[in-house]
């Protein structure tokens, strides 16, 4: 009841100021644009409409113009909205390209690592069975690549992701297979999933 009285007093005050309520039909987009402009100018939508009318009165449209004032306003609004939508589409395309490139680079190794781990768990194969074809030279190279990883992880007991390890060591070969082998041999343990998986000294 108090709210109704307050609205009635507000309307009465507007009438005493010589103002009259007018219904204006706008699309949803036009209404949002009107409110945004009013907010930018720190005034009410009604005050903004009064300013717009004053501008049109100061600069009358030539008689040769075939478009109405309302049509011109709508065209300006549509042009503004089209520009905003184009900018948003550009940002979306950039983000999509970045995500696609990241997935194309990292997803195969992640899938391979996951499948190998699941296969080993399902088959119960010991580590020696899966590494039986590795030569002494390959084993030596693998050991050399694992030692810096172990030393780095020892300095970071909270664990590091594969991406962080790659940033620290900048290895010449991919880390996914090396880290998976170290997990199988029990040299490191992992926590989490996907790119957020963190490796720690076992």
C-alpha positions in Angstrom: 0.0 0.0 0.0 2.9 2.4 0.9 4.5 1.6 -2.4 1.3 2.4 -4.3 1.1 5.8 -2.5 4.7 6.5 -3.3 4.2 5.9 -7.0 1.1 8.0 -7.0 2.9 10.9 -5.3 5.7 10.5 -7.8 3.3 10.7 -10.8 1.5 13.6 -9.3 4.8 15.4 -8.9 5.6 14.8 -12.6 2.2 16.2 -13.6 2.8 19.3 -11.6 6.1 19.8 -13.5 4.1 19.9 -16.7 5.1 16.4 -17.8 2.8 13.8 -19.4 3.2 10.0 -19.5 3.6 8.6 -23.1 3.8 5.0 -24.2 6.7 4.3 -26.6 6.9 0.9 -28.2 10.4 -0.5 -28.7 12.0 -3.8 -29.5 13.9 -5.5 -26.7 17.2 -4.5 -28.3 16.1 -0.9 -28.6 15.0 -0.8 -25.0 18.3 -2.2 -23.8 20.2 0.4 -26.0 18.0 3.2 -24.6 18.8 2.1 -21.0 22.5 1.8 -21.7 22.7 5.3 -23.2 20.7 6.7 -20.2 23.2 5.0 -17.8 26.2 6.4 -19.7 24.7 9.9 -19.6 23.6 9.4 -15.9 20.0 10.4 -16.6 16.7 8.6 -16.8 15.4 7.2 -20.1 12.7 9.9 -20.1 15.4 12.6 -19.8 17.3 11.0 -22.6 14.3 11.0 -24.9 13.8 14.7 -24.1 17.4 15.4 -25.1 17.0 13.5 -28.3 13.8 15.4 -29.2 15.7 18.7 -28.5 18.5 17.6 -30.8 16.1 16.8 -33.6 14.4 20.1 -33.1 17.7 21.9 -33.3 18.7 20.0 -36.5 15.5 19.4 -38.5 15.5 16.8 -41.2 15.5 18.1 -44.7 12.2 17.7 -46.6 14.0 15.5 -49.2 14.5 12.8 -46.6 12.2 9.9 -47.1 12.9 8.1 -43.8 11.1 9.0 -40.6 12.9 10.1 -37.4 11.9 6.8 -35.8 13.4 4.8 -38.7 16.6 6.7 -38.5 17.0 6.0 -34.8 16.3 2.4 -35.4 18.9 2.2 -38.1 21.5 3.8 -35.8 20.6 1.3 -33.1 20.8 -1.7 -35.5 24.2 -0.5 -36.8 25.5 -0.2 -33.2 24.3 -3.6 -32.3 25.8 -5.2 -35.4 29.2 -3.7 -34.6 29.0 -5.1 -31.0 28.0 -8.5 -32.2 30.9 -8.5 -34.8 33.4 -7.7 -32.1 32.0 -10.5 -29.8 32.2 -13.0 -32.7 35.9 -12.0 -33.3 36.8 -12.7 -29.7 34.9 -16.0 -29.8 36.8 -17.1 -33.0 40.1 -16.3 -31.3 39.3 -18.3 -28.2 38.1 -21.2 -30.3 41.3 -21.3 -32.4 43.5 -21.3 -29.3 41.5 -24.1 -27.6 41.5 -26.2 -30.9 45.3 -25.8 -31.2 45.9 -26.8 -27.6 43.7 -29.9 -28.0 45.4 -30.9 -31.2 48.8 -30.6 -29.5 48.1 -32.3 -26.2 45.1 -34.6 -26.6 46.8 -37.5 -28.5 49.5 -37.9 -25.8 46.9 -37.6 -23.0 44.7 -40.2 -24.6 47.6 -42.6 -25.2 48.8 -42.2 -21.6 45.3 -42.9 -20.3 44.8 -45.9 -22.6 48.2 -47.4 -21.7 47.4 -47.0 -18.0 44.0 -48.6 -18.3 45.4 -51.5 -20.4 48.1 -52.2 -17.8 45.6 -52.2 -15.0 43.2 -54.4 -16.8 45.7 -56.9 -18.0 47.9 -56.9 -14.9 51.1 -56.9 -17.0 54.3 -56.2 -15.1 56.5 -53.4 -16.3 59.2 -55.7 -17.6 56.7 -57.2 -20.1 55.9 -53.9 -21.7 59.6 -52.8 -21.9 61.1 -56.1 -23.1 61.9 -54.7 -26.6 63.8 -51.7 -25.3 67.6 -51.7 -26.1 70.3 -50.9 -23.6 71.0 -47.6 -25.5 67.3 -46.6 -25.2 67.3 -47.6 -21.5 70.3 -45.4 -20.9 68.8 -42.4 -22.7 65.5 -42.9 -20.8 67.4 -43.0 -17.5 69.2 -39.8 -18.3 65.9 -38.1 -19.2 64.3 -39.3 -16.0 67.0 -38.1 -13.6 66.4 -34.4 -14.1 62.7 -34.9 -13.7 63.2 -36.7 -10.4 65.6 -33.9 -9.2 63.0 -31.2 -10.2 60.1 -33.0 -8.5 62.2 -33.4 -5.3 62.5 -29.6 -5.2 58.7 -29.3 -5.6 57.0 -31.7 -3.1 53.6 -30.2 -3.9 54.0 -31.6 -7.4 54.2 -30.2 -10.9 52.1 -30.7 -14.1 53.6 -32.0 -17.2 53.4 -28.5 -18.7 55.3 -27.1 -15.8 58.0 -29.8 -16.0 58.3 -29.1 -19.7 58.7 -25.4 -19.0 61.5 -26.0 -16.4 63.5 -28.6 -18.3 62.7 -27.8 -21.9 63.3 -31.5 -23.0 64.0 -32.4 -26.6 61.5 -35.3 -26.6 57.8 -35.4 -25.4 57.4 -36.1 -21.7 54.1 -38.1 -21.8 55.8 -41.5 -22.4 58.6 -40.8 -20.0 56.3 -39.8 -17.2 54.0 -42.8 -17.9 57.0 -45.1 -17.7 58.1 -43.5 -14.4 54.6 -44.1 -13.0 54.7 -47.7 -14.0 58.1 -48.2 -12.3 56.8 -46.5 -9.2 59.4 -43.7 -9.4 56.7 -41.0 -9.5 53.0 -40.8 -8.5 50.3 -38.7 -10.0 47.3 -36.8 -8.6 44.4 -35.3 -10.6 43.3 -35.8 -14.2 44.1 -34.4 -17.7 46.3 -31.4 -18.0 45.8 -30.6 -14.3 47.5 -33.9 -13.3 50.4 -33.2 -10.9 53.4 -35.5 -10.6 55.3 -36.1 -7.4 58.3 -38.2 -6.3 56.9 -41.6 -5.1 
